[in-house]
Structure formats: C-alpha cells, structure tokens
C-alpha cells in the first residue's frame, strides 16, 4: 500500500482526510479505522457504521477501484470469542466488504458492526455501482437495509417471501420437500 494507507499509530491518515473520524484504538490505524492483518496477510479495517461511506470514499481514492464482495454474518447464536480491535463493540450483524487495487495487487477488507435494533447502513452504489446486486442479496438474506440504494428489493427470494433465510432466528425446515417415487 502507499504511505496513505499504511498503518498510522497516531490515528491520522492522509488518504482518509480529516473528515474520517478515527476510532478510539491503541493499535495501528488505516483510513482512520482500527487495522488488523488476517492470516493470509490481507489488511482488515473496522470502520464504524456512521463513518462507513467516508471510509469507503477514502478506500476508492486510494486506488481500490473495485468492490469485489459485500456480505454479512449473523452472530446471534455464536458462543465463541470474536476478535475485534479495542474500541469496536461486537453487534449481532457484521457487514463484510472486500476491495481490490489491481495496480498495486492489494486487497482490503472492511468489517462493520451493525446492531439488530437498527440494521441499516449506507449504500456503496454511488461509489461502487457493482455493489448494487451484492447489497440486494444481503438485504434479501439478512434484512440489512442500505440507505440510498436505488432499488433495494429482493433478488433471490420471491417478493412475497416473509423473513430473511440467513438470519439465525429464521425457522428452518418450514417447507416440506416432496420427492417423486417415494413411499
């Protein structure tokens, strides 16, 4: 990464500008967010939900021109310990977005905590138009709303479907499956 995106122990970051609020952290920072490296060496940042779009803008400005994935995780029934940087509080949902910089051959992953009480986050579609269908899938499967999305509608399930199948509190096995030729 360039100097703008390398960890900055002071919490200030030239690529993110002054508009990105640095999270309270004692560890390394990038784009004004707590930074960790995953086992495969990929950089992982933890922006807050309120600063999500500002951080995504800074990521784009730093050359990460492609959002390659947007997904979510529901931690409702997770009993283990979640590894999060200091200052980041675990919530029920975690939005995970991955970005790639083809010129520098680098990837960065952003993990944003989203509460169950207000499962809403800003849409990336104005910055990354290709995130359109990815966000629709997250909405359809998890019920996370993306503010500012141009067409937040179901993409996998029928329009009249009730619920969100990848939520941990969604009833499983509610639809009986019938096979031909069985007695």
Secondary structure, DSSP 4 states (H G I P E B T S, - for coil): --GGGS--TTS--TTT-TTSPPPS-SS-EETTEEEEE-TTS-EEEE--GGGHHHHHHHHHHTT--EEEEEEEEE-TT--S-----TT----SEEEEEEEEETTTTEEEEEEEEE-STT-EEE-STTT-TTHHHHHHHHHHHH--EEET-TT---SSS-TT--S-TTSTTSPSS-S----TT--
